[in-house]
């Protein structure tokens, strides 16, 4: 695995369609496989899939029927800080937020997955739409609220 020695950024445009999440995941994996540890890459892929999936389900596309997906690595002595960003045309509702899902609900858990895997996440809105971002610190933060399964 090669160490990141300088800021690196990628931006891809994917269709505002369920297949867009697959394209984004594959591109992220192709670019970061040799750059970040496999467990972190798995978390990045899971979070990106949730963010793109939410954009497809709940938001309007950007002009051209697309979603913009970006990620950036900022190296430090502890490793690379990584930020994922998904930009869409926004929605008529209040925007992305954590919600409580009943045990038998078919959806409503995606942002809990994002919040559980990322160090922090948020939403930025402007006149053109919204950007949902998630950051991953280089050194894992202890999570006493998570208990290993098994």
TORVO-180836 format. One record per residue: residue number from 1; residue in one letter; chain; x, y, z of N, C-alpha, C in turn. Coordinates in nm, 2 decimals. Each point is the difference from the previous one (the first is absolute). Layout:
// TORVO-180836
 num residuo cadena n.east n.north   n.up ca.east ca.north  ca.up c.east c.north   c.up
 NUM       a      A      X       Y      Z       X        Y      Z      X       Y      Z
...
This chain:
// TORVO-180836
 num residuo cadena n.east n.north   n.up ca.east ca.north  ca.up c.east c.north   c.up
   1       x      A   0.09   -0.12   0.00   -0.09     0.12   0.00   0.09    0.12   0.00
   2       x      A  -0.02    0.09  -0.09    0.08     0.12  -0.02  -0.05    0.11   0.10
   3       x      A   0.09    0.07   0.06   -0.04     0.11   0.08  -0.03    0.13  -0.08
   4       x      A  -0.11    0.07   0.04   -0.03     0.12  -0.07   0.09    0.11   0.05
   5       x      A   0.07    0.07  -0.09    0.09     0.10   0.05  -0.04    0.14  -0.04
   6       x      A  -0.11    0.02  -0.07   -0.05     0.13  -0.03  -0.15   -0.01  -0.01
   7       x      A  -0.06    0.12   0.00   -0.15     0.00  -0.02  -0.03   -0.06  -0.13
   8       x      A  -0.10   -0.08   0.00   -0.05    -0.06  -0.13  -0.15    0.01   0.00
   9       x      A  -0.06    0.03  -0.11   -0.15     0.02  -0.01  -0.04   -0.06  -0.13
  10       x      A  -0.12   -0.06   0.00   -0.07    -0.06  -0.11  -0.14    0.05  -0.01
  11       x      A  -0.05    0.02  -0.12   -0.14     0.04  -0.02  -0.06   -0.08  -0.12
  12       x      A  -0.11   -0.06   0.02   -0.06    -0.08  -0.11  -0.15    0.04   0.00
  13       x      A  -0.06   -0.01  -0.12   -0.14     0.03  -0.02  -0.06   -0.14  -0.03
  14       x      A  -0.11   -0.03   0.07   -0.07    -0.12  -0.02  -0.15    0.03  -0.03
  15       x      A  -0.07   -0.10  -0.06   -0.14     0.03  -0.03  -0.08    0.00   0.12
  16       x      A  -0.11    0.08   0.00   -0.09     0.01   0.11  -0.10   -0.12  -0.02
  17       x      A   0.06   -0.12   0.04   -0.07    -0.13  -0.03   0.07   -0.10   0.10
  18       x      A  -0.07   -0.10   0.04    0.06    -0.10   0.09   0.14   -0.05  -0.04
  19       x      A   0.01   -0.01  -0.13    0.13    -0.05  -0.06   0.12    0.10   0.03
  20       x      A  -0.04    0.12   0.03    0.11     0.10   0.03   0.07   -0.03   0.12
  21       x      A  -0.06   -0.06   0.10    0.07    -0.04   0.13   0.10   -0.11  -0.03
  22       x      A  -0.03   -0.09  -0.09    0.09    -0.11  -0.03   0.13    0.06  -0.08
  23       x      A  -0.03    0.09  -0.09    0.11     0.07  -0.07   0.09    0.08   0.10
  24       x      A  -0.06    0.07   0.09    0.08     0.08   0.10   0.08   -0.10   0.09
  25       x      A  -0.06   -0.10   0.04    0.07    -0.10   0.09   0.12   -0.06  -0.07
  26       x      A  -0.02   -0.04  -0.13    0.11    -0.06  -0.07   0.12    0.09  -0.03
  27       x      A  -0.04    0.13  -0.03    0.11     0.10  -0.02   0.08    0.03   0.12
  28       x      A  -0.08    0.01   0.12    0.07     0.03   0.12   0.09   -0.12   0.04
  29       x      A  -0.04   -0.12  -0.02    0.08    -0.12   0.03   0.12    0.00  -0.09
  30       x      A  -0.02    0.03  -0.13    0.12    -0.01  -0.09   0.10    0.11   0.04
  31       x      A  -0.04    0.11   0.04    0.10     0.11   0.03   0.06   -0.02   0.14
  32       x      A  -0.07   -0.06   0.09    0.06     0.00   0.14   0.04   -0.13   0.05
  33       x      A  -0.01   -0.11  -0.08    0.04    -0.13   0.05   0.15   -0.01   0.05
  34       x      A   0.09    0.07  -0.07    0.14    -0.01   0.04   0.04    0.12   0.09
  35       x      A  -0.10    0.08   0.04    0.03     0.12   0.08  -0.05    0.00   0.14
  36       x      A  -0.11   -0.07   0.03   -0.05    -0.01   0.14  -0.01   -0.15   0.04
  37       x      A   0.00   -0.02   0.13   -0.02    -0.14   0.05  -0.13   -0.06  -0.05
  38       x      A  -0.01   -0.13  -0.02   -0.12    -0.07  -0.05  -0.13    0.03   0.09
  39       x      A   0.02    0.00   0.13   -0.12     0.02   0.09  -0.05    0.15  -0.02
  40       x      A   0.09    0.09  -0.01   -0.04     0.14  -0.03  -0.07    0.01  -0.14
  41       x      A   0.06   -0.07  -0.10   -0.06     0.01  -0.13  -0.14   -0.06   0.00
  42       x      A  -0.03   -0.11   0.08   -0.13    -0.05   0.01  -0.10    0.10   0.06
  43       x      A   0.05    0.07   0.11   -0.09     0.10   0.06  -0.03    0.11  -0.10
  44       x      A   0.10    0.05  -0.08   -0.02     0.10  -0.10  -0.10   -0.04  -0.10
  45       x      A   0.01   -0.12  -0.05   -0.09    -0.05  -0.10  -0.14   -0.01   0.05
  46       x      A  -0.01   -0.05   0.12   -0.14     0.00   0.06  -0.06    0.13   0.02
  47       x      A   0.08    0.10   0.05   -0.06     0.14   0.02  -0.03    0.06  -0.14
  48       x      A   0.09   -0.01  -0.09   -0.03     0.05  -0.14  -0.12   -0.06  -0.06
  49       x      A  -0.02   -0.13   0.02   -0.12    -0.06  -0.06  -0.13    0.06   0.07
  50       x      A   0.01    0.02   0.13   -0.12     0.06   0.07  -0.03    0.14  -0.05
  51       x      A   0.11    0.08  -0.01   -0.02     0.14  -0.04  -0.05    0.01  -0.14
  52       x      A   0.05   -0.08  -0.10   -0.05     0.01  -0.13  -0.14   -0.06  -0.01
  53       x      A  -0.02   -0.11   0.07   -0.14    -0.06   0.00  -0.10    0.10   0.05
  54       x      A   0.03    0.07   0.11   -0.09     0.10   0.05  -0.02    0.11  -0.10
  55       x      A   0.10    0.04  -0.07   -0.02     0.11  -0.10  -0.09   -0.05  -0.11
  56       x      A   0.01   -0.12  -0.04   -0.09    -0.06  -0.10  -0.14    0.00   0.05
  57       x      A  -0.02   -0.05   0.12   -0.13    -0.02   0.05  -0.07    0.13   0.04
  58       x      A   0.07    0.09   0.06   -0.06     0.11   0.07   0.02    0.14  -0.06
  59       x      A   0.09    0.01  -0.10    0.04     0.14  -0.05  -0.02    0.00  -0.15
  60       x      A  -0.01    0.12  -0.05    0.00     0.03  -0.14   0.14   -0.01  -0.06
  61       x      A   0.01   -0.03  -0.13    0.14    -0.01  -0.06   0.05    0.14  -0.02
  62       x      A   0.13    0.01  -0.03    0.06     0.12  -0.05  -0.04    0.01  -0.14
  63       x      A   0.02    0.12  -0.07   -0.03     0.01  -0.14   0.08   -0.11  -0.08
  64       x      A  -0.07   -0.06  -0.09    0.05    -0.11  -0.08  -0.03   -0.13   0.06
  65       x      A  -0.08   -0.01   0.11   -0.05    -0.12   0.06   0.11   -0.08   0.07
  66       x      A   0.09    0.08   0.07    0.12    -0.07   0.06   0.01    0.04   0.15
  67       x      A   0.09   -0.07   0.06    0.05     0.03   0.14   0.15    0.01   0.00
  68       x      A   0.05    0.10   0.07    0.15     0.02   0.00   0.05   -0.07   0.13
  69       x      A   0.10   -0.08  -0.02    0.06    -0.08   0.11   0.15    0.04   0.01
  70       x      A   0.05    0.03   0.12    0.14     0.04   0.01   0.05   -0.06   0.13
  71       x      A   0.14   -0.02   0.00    0.06    -0.03   0.12   0.14    0.06   0.00
  72       x      A   0.05    0.03   0.12    0.13     0.07   0.01   0.08   -0.07   0.12
  73       x      A   0.13   -0.01  -0.02    0.09    -0.05   0.10   0.09    0.11   0.04
  74       x      A   0.01    0.03   0.13    0.09     0.10   0.05   0.10   -0.07   0.09
  75       x      A   0.12   -0.02  -0.04    0.09    -0.08   0.09   0.04    0.08   0.13
  76       x      A   0.03   -0.08   0.10    0.05     0.05   0.12   0.10   -0.10   0.05
  77       x      A   0.06    0.02   0.11    0.10    -0.09   0.06  -0.07   -0.13   0.05
  78       x      A  -0.13    0.01   0.03   -0.07    -0.12   0.05  -0.06   -0.08  -0.12
  79       x      A   0.00    0.05  -0.12   -0.07    -0.06  -0.11  -0.08    0.10  -0.08
  80       x      A  -0.09   -0.04  -0.09   -0.07     0.09  -0.08  -0.14    0.03   0.06
  81       x      A  -0.03    0.13   0.01   -0.14     0.04   0.03  -0.07   -0.01  -0.14
  82       x      A  -0.12   -0.07   0.00   -0.07    -0.02  -0.12  -0.14    0.06   0.01
  83       x      A  -0.04    0.08  -0.10   -0.13     0.05  -0.01  -0.07   -0.04  -0.12
  84       x      A  -0.12   -0.05   0.01   -0.09    -0.04  -0.11  -0.10    0.11  -0.01
  85       x      A  -0.04    0.04  -0.13   -0.11     0.10  -0.02  -0.09   -0.05  -0.11
  86       x      A  -0.13    0.01   0.02   -0.10    -0.03  -0.10  -0.08    0.12  -0.02
  87       x      A  -0.01    0.05  -0.12   -0.07     0.12  -0.03  -0.12   -0.03  -0.09
  88       x      A  -0.12    0.05   0.03   -0.11    -0.03  -0.08  -0.08    0.13  -0.01
  89       x      A  -0.12   -0.01  -0.06   -0.08     0.12  -0.02  -0.09    0.04   0.12
  90       x      A   0.01   -0.07   0.11   -0.08     0.03   0.12  -0.13   -0.06  -0.01
  91       x      A  -0.08    0.02   0.10   -0.13    -0.06   0.01  -0.10    0.11   0.05
  92       x      A  -0.13   -0.03  -0.02   -0.10     0.09   0.05  -0.02   -0.02   0.15
  93       x      A   0.05   -0.10   0.06   -0.02    -0.03   0.14   0.11    0.08   0.08
  94       x      A   0.01   -0.03   0.13    0.10     0.06   0.09   0.14   -0.03  -0.03
  95       x      A   0.03   -0.10  -0.08    0.14    -0.05  -0.03   0.03   -0.12   0.09
  96       x      A   0.12   -0.05  -0.02    0.05    -0.12   0.07   0.00    0.02   0.15
  97       x      A  -0.06   -0.09   0.07    0.01     0.00   0.15  -0.02   -0.14   0.05
  98       x      A   0.06   -0.02   0.12   -0.02    -0.13   0.07  -0.15   -0.02   0.03
  99       x      A  -0.05   -0.11  -0.01   -0.14    -0.03   0.04   0.00   -0.13   0.07
 100       x      A  -0.10   -0.02   0.08   -0.02    -0.13   0.07  -0.08   -0.09  -0.08
 101       x      A   0.05   -0.12  -0.03   -0.07    -0.10  -0.08  -0.05   -0.11   0.10
 102       x      A  -0.12   -0.04  -0.02   -0.05    -0.11   0.07   0.07   -0.13  -0.04
 103       x      A   0.00   -0.10   0.09    0.07    -0.13  -0.04  -0.04   -0.06  -0.13
 104       x      A  -0.13    0.02  -0.04   -0.05    -0.06  -0.12   0.00    0.09  -0.12
 105       x      A   0.05    0.12   0.02    0.01     0.10  -0.11   0.10   -0.05  -0.11
 106       x      A  -0.04    0.03  -0.13    0.09    -0.04  -0.11   0.11    0.10  -0.02
 107       x      A  -0.01    0.12   0.05    0.11     0.10  -0.02   0.01    0.09   0.12
 108       x      A   0.08    0.10   0.00    0.02     0.09   0.11   0.12   -0.01   0.08
 109       x      A   0.09   -0.09  -0.04    0.12    -0.03   0.08   0.13    0.05  -0.07
 110       x      A  -0.01    0.05  -0.12    0.12     0.03  -0.08   0.09    0.10   0.07
 111       x      A  -0.06    0.11   0.05    0.09     0.10   0.06   0.05   -0.04   0.13
 112       x      A  -0.06   -0.10   0.07    0.06    -0.06   0.12   0.12   -0.08  -0.04
 113       x      A   0.00   -0.06  -0.11    0.12    -0.07  -0.05   0.11    0.10  -0.02
 114       x      A  -0.03    0.11  -0.07    0.10     0.10  -0.03   0.05    0.06   0.13
 115       x      A  -0.09    0.03   0.10    0.05     0.06   0.12   0.08   -0.10   0.08
 116       x      A  -0.03   -0.13  -0.01    0.08    -0.10   0.07   0.14   -0.03  -0.05
 117       x      A   0.01    0.01  -0.13    0.13    -0.03  -0.07   0.09    0.13  -0.01
 118       x      A  -0.06    0.11  -0.03    0.08     0.12  -0.02   0.03    0.07   0.13
 119       x      A   0.11    0.08   0.00    0.03     0.07   0.12  -0.10    0.11   0.03
 120       x      A  -0.04    0.07  -0.12   -0.10     0.10   0.01  -0.06    0.01  -0.14
 121       x      A  -0.12    0.06  -0.01   -0.07     0.02  -0.12  -0.09    0.12   0.01
 122       x      A  -0.04    0.05  -0.12   -0.09     0.12   0.00  -0.06    0.03  -0.14
 123       x      A  -0.07    0.11   0.00   -0.07     0.04  -0.12   0.02    0.15  -0.02
 124       x      A   0.04    0.03  -0.13    0.01     0.14  -0.04  -0.10    0.03  -0.11
 125       x      A  -0.07    0.11   0.01   -0.10     0.03  -0.10   0.03    0.14  -0.06
 126       x      A  -0.02    0.01  -0.13    0.01     0.13  -0.07  -0.11    0.01  -0.10
 127       x      A   0.00    0.10  -0.08   -0.11     0.02  -0.09  -0.01   -0.10  -0.11
 128       x      A   0.10   -0.08  -0.02    0.01    -0.10  -0.11  -0.05   -0.14   0.05
 129       x      A   0.01   -0.02   0.13   -0.03    -0.14   0.05   0.06   -0.02   0.14
 130       x      A   0.05   -0.12   0.02    0.06    -0.04   0.13   0.12   -0.09  -0.02
 131       x      A   0.08    0.01   0.10    0.12    -0.09   0.00   0.00   -0.07   0.14
 132       x      A   0.00   -0.13   0.00    0.01    -0.08   0.12   0.14   -0.05   0.01
 133       x      A   0.07    0.02   0.11    0.14    -0.04   0.01   0.02   -0.09   0.12
 134       x      A   0.10   -0.08   0.00    0.04    -0.08   0.11   0.15    0.00   0.01
 135       x      A   0.06    0.01   0.12    0.14     0.00   0.02   0.05   -0.11   0.08
 136       x      A   0.12   -0.05  -0.03    0.06    -0.11   0.07   0.13    0.04   0.05
 137       x      A   0.02    0.01   0.13    0.13     0.03   0.06   0.10   -0.11  -0.03
 138       x      A   0.13    0.04   0.00    0.10    -0.10  -0.03   0.02   -0.11   0.11
 139       x      A  -0.01    0.05   0.12    0.01    -0.09   0.12  -0.14   -0.04   0.04
 140       x      A  -0.03   -0.12   0.02   -0.14    -0.04   0.04  -0.03    0.06   0.14
 141       x      A  -0.12    0.05   0.01   -0.04     0.05   0.13  -0.07   -0.11   0.08
 142       x      A   0.04   -0.02   0.12   -0.06    -0.11   0.08  -0.15    0.02   0.01
 143       x      A  -0.07   -0.10  -0.02   -0.15     0.00   0.01  -0.05   -0.09   0.11
 144       x      A  -0.01    0.04   0.12   -0.04    -0.08   0.11  -0.15   -0.05  -0.02
 145       x      A  -0.07    0.07  -0.08   -0.14    -0.03  -0.02  -0.02   -0.12  -0.10
 146       x      A   0.11   -0.04  -0.07   -0.01    -0.11  -0.09   0.07   -0.13   0.06
 147       x      A  -0.07   -0.11   0.00    0.05    -0.12   0.06   0.02   -0.10  -0.11
 148       x      A   0.12   -0.07  -0.01    0.02    -0.09  -0.10  -0.10   -0.12   0.00
 149       x      A  -0.04   -0.04  -0.12   -0.10    -0.11  -0.01   0.07   -0.13   0.03
 150       x      A  -0.08   -0.10   0.05    0.06    -0.13   0.02   0.02   -0.03   0.13
